[in-house]
Amino acid sequence: MADEQKAKRLEIAHVLFMDIVGYSRLLTDEQSEALQELNQIVRGTEAAREAEAARQLTILPTGDGMALVFTGSVEDPAECALEISQALRAQPSLPVRMGIHSGPIHHVKDASGRDNIAGVGINIAQRVMDCGDAGHILVSKRVADDLAQQRRWQPYLHELGDVEVKHGVVVSLVNLYAETIGNPTPPSRLGKVGGSVRALPKGARKGLSPAARAIFIIVGLFIALTFALAIVSVIFAPAIMRTLDRGRSAAVPQPSATASASLGDTIKSLVAKKITEELQDDLSRKKNAAIEPPTGATIPEKSIAVLPFQNLSDDKNTAYFSDGITEEILNALAQIPNLKVAARRSAFQFKGNDLDLHKVGQVLGVAYILEGSLQKAGDQVRINVQLVDVQNGLQTWSEKYDRKLDNVFAVEDEIAKAVATQLRVHGGAGQPLVVDSTNNPQAHELYLRGLTLLAARGPGLREARDLLQHAVNLDAGYAQAWGALALTELLLPSYGLETFDAALPRGESAAQRALSLDSNTASAHVAVGLANTIRFRWPDAYQAFRRALALAPGDAEAVNQYAQFLSAVGQLEPALREIERAQQLDPLSPIIGVIHAGALAALRRDDAAEAQIKSILAAHPEFVAAHTWAATQYIDRKMYPEAEAQLRSLAKLNGQNGDSKGLLVRGMSNPTQRVAAVNRLETSPENADIRRDPIWYAFYLVSLGERDRALDQLEIYAVKHNSTFAAWLWNRGFDPLRDEPRFKAVLAKLGLPYTPPAKTEP
């Protein structure tokens, strides 16, 4: 009975169907050998092994190939297809095509009485595959939409259009490929009409842009109206003229040859106006494309963005105060498990704008927005807040608070808990979400000003440090200010604003002071994790980051720093997952976008990495870190003209002419210029920024063929702990050193690679 119920039960499965192209033309022995090779490749993929171990995979032979039926994640068949495609590059004599679809399947008994699987899910996967040529990985639109919810898959997906397959079924196809994966050439069978596969007009699937569609519709209406007016004027002209004659005394304008022309001019004027409006809207959409939400992104119901509160105070120079109050409420909400809170850097990009909250919600990937205003006068503050459902634009809750400044922490906590109640999430377990950590209003204001500069990064970090130091001087018991000061100190060397020797002990001391005052200060745990990462104390760093994430699971900065720690210790796949989570929390952060590109590059996912870094440069063309990482990625891939262009842009941003850095790249590609390039690297003032960091310096030296000098720099790093770029050690730029005993000795001294213990997600 149980077997019958299982056979009847429908399940949704993710099917990877594949076959060997030209199989029937092979000799019998060759067919057997080809199937055996393919089977070994499939069985050797990590995706298949993991799914099989979890009992989430069934492999069905199909004569000239096989179907892999996954019952776990929709990403499993895609991951498996990528691994198979990479393995097949080494075996060009084995032409394979693949198709992926998600759909219902059911268990059946075959003619021999053995368990088998059938259903629409498998049938459509085969139809999708049938449309491809050797090397293609085709996926159905349903699968593509699911994959597109993860940023890492978006650069792989390329729409082909709708096709009619067997029995008149229409499927929408997407080609999955990257530089070394899949087949970018459109399938040849899509061009056949009248065969078993017939390409449908692409316009039937996608259509014109809204602006173009509007223009054609309006022009069409204009032509139709003009034609109709001509007919009406011919048929009814006598009657119209008689009516107009009778109405002359009523001062009705007399009909003339210009009457219809005036009407035509009016229509033309309206058409021109509408076309202009549509084109302006279209240009506006393109202008804002850099912050468009990912296609197909799913917005969790329990998610919120806290937009900067409007400063209504008479003194407009106190804007930092309203920003700081906003951030403290945001940070309080980020402590709540299972609540997605858009990070400060992304939410604050909408400060002072005339906002379309529905658009903001889409961009930030949230279902609700908290907005408000703040007015400060003397020792009094008034805060108005409202919670808006971005889907329908309706206000779901609002409140007004009048408080004294010495009671501001209580009102922040009250607002955060009220929002949590409205969103039906729980946090704090009876404890306050906002800790009343100072009774000194001046120290609190200094802290809020410091937070604003800390979030902005760059040269403002120095002023942030001074403000936060002043705050703790006024109130030595201010744990939150100590935590922010610790993080600021430890970030200064990464921006060339302080030496590691000076900043590292100060940052560690501030972090320990914060934790001695309040062991639940999340920012202090992040600072401890960062300090231990710099000192190669990997287990201590891991524990600190896990504690920070347990205290503030929605803190994008904590997730970002944890991801960088994982990259540093060689945990590349987990690092990618964490940085993708950080980007979901902080989608508009350029630095998180750059770290994401680096994580993809370390995994050799070059097309995805390049697409990511290009999107950051398009949105932030003056962001120095983006040009730096873009240059290193192009050097890794030996794309020297592109690398030189990025380095010249970087030099221009730094007020330099770029010749020194341009020569570096030319020395990598041209042996005759290598000696001059090495000399310029080691002596030019314009390359002092490279020489300041031993890992970056070593990267350029090894790229110029100076392996021994590169190893010298890495040995210095292993002793002095003077870089935050340990993650670069896993990039292909250092591949020439991997078998060198000195390089292995450096890694051993650093304790790398390091594998963190099994953990439970916060």
N, C-alpha and C positions, 0 to 999 in steps of 0.2 A: 504493500500500500504506500509506504514511504517513497519507494522508487517511482510509483505512478505519479505521486504528487510532485516529485522533483521534475519528472519529465514534462508535466503540464505547466510548471511554474515558469513565467517569463522573467528574465533578468536583463539588465542593461550591461552590455560588455563592450570592450574597446578592442577592435579586431585589426590586426596587421596581416594583410594578405599579400603573398609574394609568389612569383614564379620565375622560372629561368626562360629568358627570351630566346627563341629559336631551339627550344628543347627537342621538338619533334624531328629536327633535322640532324640531331646527333646520333651516332651509333649507340647501340645498346650499352656497351661498356662505358662509353663517354657519358651517357645519361646517368648511369649508376654513380660514376665518379663525381659528376657535377652535383648531384643531389647530396652525396656524402660531404662534399666540400661545403655546400650551403648549410647543411645541418650542423657541421662543426662550427661554422661561423656564428650561426644563431645561438647554439648552445653555449658558445664562449662569451656572449655579451653579458655584461653585468646586469642589465635590465631584465633579461630573461632569467638569469640565475636567481636574482633576488625575488622576482615574482613567483618563480617555481618553488623556492624555499618557503614563501608565504602562502603557498597553495592558491595562488591567484593567476595561474597560467595553465592553459590547455593548448597543446600543439597538435594540430590536425594535418596529416599528410594529404596532399591533393594531387598526387601523380607527378606533376612537373614543378611542384613547389610545396608550400604549406601555408596554413592559417594559424596565427598565434592569437588566442582568445584571452585577453587580459580582463580580470574582474576588479582590479584595483583602481588606479588613477588613469585618467585619459592621457597623461603624459607618458605612461609606461610604453605604449606601442611607439610613440614618437621617439622617445629615448632609444628604444631598441633599434628602430629604423636608422637613426643617426649612427649608432655603433656599427650596424651591419654595413651601411654605406661607406664608412671609413675603412672597415676591413676589406671591402670589395675593391677599393682603390689599388690595393696591392695584388689583386687578382683580376686584371682586366679581361681575362679569358672567360670569366663567369659573369655574363650579363644578366642582371636581376632587376626587376621592376617591383614596386611596392605600392599598396593602397591601404589607407586607414579610414575606418568609419566606426562610429559608436551607434549602437542600436540594440533592439531586443533580440535575445537568443533563447533557445530552450533545449533541454536535454532530451535526446531520443535514443532508441536502440537501433543499431544498423542491422543489415541482413544476417550478420553473424551473431547477433544478440549482445554485441558489445556497446558500451556507453559511447555516445557521440553527441555532437552539438550541431544544431541547425538554427535557421531563423533569418529574419530580414537583416540583422546586423552583419552576418557573414555574407549574405548575398550582395548587399550594397558595397561592402568592402571589396568584393571581387570585381564588381562593375567599375568601381573607382580605379582599381589597379589596371583593369583592361584598357583604360584610356591612355595609359602611359607607355613610354618607350624604355629601353634599357637605361638604368640609372635613375629613373624618376621615382620620387616619393610623393605620391598624390594623396591628398586628404580631402575628405568631404567638408563642406562649409560648416557643418555642425561641429566637427572636430576642431576646425580652425578657429571658430568663435570661442570654444572652450580654451584652447591653447593661448589665444590672444589675451586672456585675462592675466597671464603671466608675462611680464615685460620681456623676459629672456627669449620668448618664442616669436615675438612680433617681427623681428628682422628676417626670420626664416620664411614667413608666409607671404605668398605672391598669388593673388587671385587670377584665375584663368577664365571663369565664366560658367554658364550653364550648358550642360550637354544632355542630349537625349540618348539613353542607353537601351539595353534590352527591354522588350515589352513596353516601350514608350515611357519608361520611367525617366524623369529629369533629375539630374543631380548637379549641384554646384561644386566645382572643383577648385582646389587651391594647391599650388605647387610649393612643396617644402624643400628649400635648398639654401645652402650657404656656399662660401668660396670652395670648400673641399668636400662638400656633402651634397648629394642629390644631383639633379640634372637641371640646369637653368633654362635649357632650350624648351620652348613650348612643345607639347606632345604633337607628333605628326598627325595622329588620328583625329585631332580636334578640327583639322581642316577638311575632313571628309563629309560630304553631304550626300545623303542617300544610302550610306552604308549603315552598319550597325551602331555607329556612333555619329551623331550629327550635332555640330556646334550650333547653338542658338545665337541670335544677335546679341552682342554684349550689351547693347543699349537696353534690351529687354530685362537685363539683370540689374544694371547699375544706373543707367540713365545719365542725363546731362547734369551739370552742376545746377544748383538752385537758381543762380543768376542767369545762366544761359537758358535754362528752361523757362524762366519768367519772361525773358526777352522774346523768345520764340512764341510763347503764348500770347503776349501782348501784341506783337507785330501781326500775328495771325488774326487776332480779334480786330485789329485796325483794318486789315485788308478786308475781312468779312463785313465789317461795318460800312466801309467805303463802298463795297459792292452792293450791299443792301440799300444804302442811301441812293445809289444810282438807279436801282430798280424802282424804289419807292418814288423817286422824283419823276420817272417816266410814266408810271402807272397813275399816280395820284396828282400829278402836276396841275391839271385843270381844276380839280376840286380844291386843292390847296390854294390856288390863285384866287378862286372865288371867295373862299373864307377870308383870305387876307384882305381882299378888296373891301369886304363888309366890315372888317375891323380897323380900317384906316383911322376912323375918328377916335378910336381908343388908343391912339398913339402907339400901336404895335409897329415895330420896324417893318418897313416895306421889304418884300422879298426882292432879291436881286441876284445877279450872277455871283455875287460874293457871299451870299447867305450860306450855301453849302460849303463854300471855301472856308468861311469862318468856323463852321462846325468841324471841318476837317482840321483846321489849324488847332482848334481846341483839343481834338482827339490826339493830334500829333504832339501837342504840348504835354498832355497827360502821359502819353507814351514815353516821351523823352524824360519827363520827371520820374516816372516809375523805373525806367531803365537806369537812370542815374542813381536812384535810391538802391536798386538791387546791386549795381556794381559797387557802390560804396559799402553796402553790407558785406558783399563778397570779399572786398579788399580788407575790411575790418576783420572778417573771419580768418583771412590768411595772415594778417598781422598778428593775431592772437594764437596762431597755430602752435607756437612754441609751448603754450600752456594748455593745449587741448588734452582732455583725458584720454587714456589708452582705449583703443577700439575694443568694445566688448567687455570693458571692465565692469566687474560686479561690485556694487556698493553695499557693504554690510548694513543691516538695519540699525545696529548699535554702533553708530559712528558719528563723530561731531567735529566741527572746526570752531574754534573760538577766534573770532575776528577782532582786530584791534579796536578797543573802545574809543569812541570819539571823545576828544578832549574839549569840553565846553568851558574850561576854566578861563578866567580873564587873562591870566598869564599863560600865553601860548608856549612859553619856554618850558612849561612843566609837562610837555607831551610825554616825556619819559615816564612820568608817574602813571598815566593811564595805560601806557604800554606795559609797564611793570605789573600793574594790577591784573591786566589781561593775561600776562604770561604766568603769573602765580596761579590763577584759576585754571589755566590750561595745564600746568604741571600737576595740579591737584587731580584733575580728571585723568591724566595719564597714569596715575597710580592704580586706577580701577581695572582689574582683570576683565578681559573680554570686551573692552570698550576701545574702539579705534579712535584716536585723537590726532587730528592733523597737526604736524609739528609747527613750531613758531615760524621758522624760516619760510615755509610755504604759506601759512595763514596770513602772515604779515605782509606778503606781497600785494595784498588787496587793500592795504591801508589807504584811506583817503580817496577811494575810487567810488564812482557811481555804480553800484553793484547790481548785477543780475544774480540773485542768490541761487537760482537753479543752475546757472553756468558755474558759479563758484563751487557748488556742491559736486558737480560733475568733475571739475578739474581736481579738486582735493579728494574726491572719492568718499564723500561723507553724505549721510542722510539728513543731518540736522546742522544748523548753524546757530551759535550763540553770538549775538551782537548787542552792543549797548553804548552807553555814554557815561562820562564821568565828569563831575564838576567839583573842583577843590577850591575852598575859600577859607583861609585861616586854618583852624584845626578841625574844620568840618569837611565832609566829603559826601556827595550824593551820587549814587550809582543807579542807573536804569538799565535793565537787561531784558532781553526777549529771546525766546527760543523759537526758531522757525523751521518748519518741515520744508526742505528744499524741493520736494517733489511737487507739492501743491502751492507752496508759497504762503501757507497759513501759519499764523502765530499760534503755537501750542501752549505757551506759558510766558508770563512777563511779571516783573516785580520791580518795585522802587525801594531803595535802601538809603536812609539818612543816618550817618554814623560820624563819630569823632575819629580822627586819624589814629588814635591809640587803640581803636577797636577794629582796624581795617582787616586784620587777619581773621577775625571772627566772621566778618561779612563775606570775605572770600570763601571761607569754609562753608558758610550758609548757602552761598550761590552754587558752589560745586556740588553740594549734597542735594540741593533742590533739582539741579539738572540731572544728577544721577537717578533721582526718584522718577523724573519725567521720562527718562530713557529706560527705566526698569532694569537698571544695573546696580550692583551693590559693591561697595568698597569701604575700607577703613575698619570694618568689624567693630563699630562703635567708637573708633578712634578718629580724631580730626584729620581731614585730608590736607588742611593747611595748618601748619604748626605755628603757634604764636611764639616765634623764636627771638623777638626783640621788643622791648618797650620803648625804644629810642626812635622817634619818627625821623630824625635826621639820618641815623644809620640806615634805616629802611629805605629812605630816598636815595642814598648813595648806592645801596645794593641794587635798587631798581635801575639806576643809570648804568651801573656796571654790567647788569644782565643784558641790557640793550646792546652795548658795545661788544660783549662776549659773543652774542649771537651773530653780530655782523662780521666777526673775525677780522683779519687783516691788521693794518697798523693800529687800529683802535684798541687792540688788545693791551697795549701798554697803558693807555688811559684807563681801561677797564681794571687792570691790576691796581693802579693807584687809587681808584675810587673804592674798590673792594677792601684794599688795605686800610683806607681811611675809615670805612664802615666798621671793621673789626677793632680798630683803635678806639672808636667811640663806644662799642659794645663788644667786649672780648668774649661774651657768651653767645654770640650770634652764629649758630651752627651753619645755617644756610649760606651766609656770606663767606664763612671759612671754606665751605665746599666749592662755591663758585670761584673763590680766589685760588684754590688748589688746581682746579681745572684750567684756569687762565694761565697760571704759571707754567703748567706742563705743555700748553699749546704754543707758548711764545717761541721756543726753539724751532718748531716746524715752520714758522713764518720768518725765520732769520732775525728775530727780534731780541734774542737772548741766547746765551750759550747753555748747553746742557749742564755743564758743571755748576752754573749758578742757579738755573731754574729748577733742576731736578730735586735737590734737597729742600728748597723752599716749598715746592709743590707738595712733596711728601709730608712735610711738617704741617702744612695747612690742612691737608686731608686728615691726618691723625687728630689734629685739634678739633675738626668738625665732628669726627666720629666719637671722640671722647665726650663731646657735649650732647650729641644725638646720634646713636648708632644706626638710625634709619635715614640718614642723609644720603639720598641716592647719588647726588653729584659727587660726593666724597668717595663713594665706592667706585664710580667711574674713574675718578682721578687716581685712586689706588691701582686700579686695573691698568691704566695707561702708564703709570710709573713703573709697575712691575714688568710690563711689556718692554719698556725701554731698558730695564735692567736684566732682561732674559729670565725673569723668575716666572716661568710659564704657569705652574700650578697655582701660585698665588694670584697671578693676573686672572686666570680662569675663575677662581673662586670669587674674586672681587666683582667681575663683570656679571657672574650669575646672581650674586646678591643684589647688585644694582637693578638687574632686570626683574628680579622677584619683587623689589620695592616699587619699581616704575616700569611695568611691562610695555607701556605705550610710549616710552621716552625714545624718540628717534635718535638722539645723540648717543644714548647708551647702546642701542642696537648697532649703530654705525661703528662705534669704537670696538664693540665686541666682534663685529665682522672683520675689522682690520686686524684684531688680535688673531682670529682664526686664519686669515691670510698669511700673517707673519709666521705662524707655526706650521704652515704647509697643509692646512685643512681647507683645500680649495673649494670643493663642492659645498660643504657647510657654510663657508664664508660667502659664497654666492647666494645661498638661500637667505642668509641673514641680511646682506646688503639689499637684496630685493625687498625684504620686509621693511628695512629702514626707508627705502624709497617709496613704499606704499604709504608709510606714515608721513613722509616729507617729500612729496612728489616734485616739488619745484626747487629743491635744494641742489645747487650746482655741484657742491663738493661731494655729496652723496652720489650724484650721477657720475662724477669722475671716478670715485672709488668703485662703483658698479662696473664701469668700463674696464678698470684694471683687473677686477675679479674675472670678467669674461676673457680678457686677454691671457691671463695666467692659465686658463683652461683651454687655450688655443681656439676659442670661439671668435675668430677674427672678424667675421662679418658683423656679428652682433656687437662686438666691442667697438668697431668703427662706427656703426650706426648710433650707438649710445653717445660716443664722444662728439660726433658731429651734431647731434641734437643739442648737447650742452653748449657747444660753440655757437650754434645758431641763436640760441636764446641768450647766451652770455659771451659775446665776442671778445670782451676784454678780461675774461676770467683767466688769470695767469696759470693756475693749476691745470686747467683744461688743455691749454697749449702744451704744457710740459708733458702731460701724460700722452697726448696725441703724438708728440714727437717720439717718445720712447716706444710707443706701439708701432709706429712706422719704421723706426730703426730695427726693432725686433724682426719685422717682416721684410727688411731690406728694401723698403719702399723709400729710397733716399730723396728723391725730389719732394715728395710729400712731407718728409721729415724736415728738410731744410726750410720749406715754407712755414711750417709751424714754429721752428726755432727763430726764424726771422720775425715772425709776428710777436713772439715772446720778447725778443730783444727790443723791438719797437715799443712794446708796452713798458719796458724797463728803461726807456730813454736811450737805447744803444742803437748802433747802426746795423748790427746783425752779421757783419763780415766774419767775425771770429767764430760764431756758432755755425755759420754757413760753411766755413772751411772745415769744421769738425766732420760734418756729414760728407763733404766731398772727399775727405781723407778716408772715410769708411768704404767708399765705392771706387776710389781711384788710388792704387798703391803708390803712384808717383807723388801724391800729395800727402801721404800718410805721415811722414816725418814732420813736415811743417804743421800738420794738424795737431799732432801730439805736443809739439813745442808750444803751439798757441793755447792748447788746453791747459798746459802746466804753467804758463806765464802770463797770459792775457788777463788784465783786470776785468774784462767783460765776462770771463769764465770763472770769476771768483765764486759765484753762487754755486757752480758745479763742484768746485774743489772744497767748498765748505762742508759738504755731506759725503762721507766716505763711500756709501753704497752708490750714490749717484755718480760720484767720481769713478768708482770701479766699473760701473756700467759703461761709461764712455771709453774708459781705457780698454776694456775687453773688446768693445765694438771696433776699436782701432787696432786690434791685434796685440795689444800690450798686456799679455796675460799675467806676467810676473808682477808688473806694477799694479795691476788690478788686485791681485792676491795680497800685495802689500797693504792696500787700502782696506781690504776686508779684515785682515789681521789687526789693523788699527781699530776698526769698528768693534771687533770682538773684545778688545780691552777697554776702550773708552766709552762704549755705549752712547755714541754721539750721532744717532740717526733714528728716524721713525719710519724708515722705508724698508724694513726687513722683508716685507711682502714681495719686493722686487727680486729677492733671491730665487724665487720660484719661476720667474719669467724666463722665456727662452733666450734672452740676452746673455744669461749666465750659463747657458748650456755648454759652451766651449770649455768651461771650468769644472764641469760636474765630475769628471773622472780624475781630476787632479788631486793628489794626496793632500796638498795644502788646503784646497777648498773643502775637502771632506773633514780635515782637521778643524777648520773654522766652524763648520756646521756642528761638529761634535762639541766644540767649546761653547757654542751657543745653545746646545741641548736641542738641536733640531734634526729631523722633524719631531714635533711633540704631539701626542694624541691625548686630548682631554678625556676624562672618564665619562662613562655613560651618564646622561643627565635626564631629568624630567623638566619639560618645558615649563617656564613660569606662567 
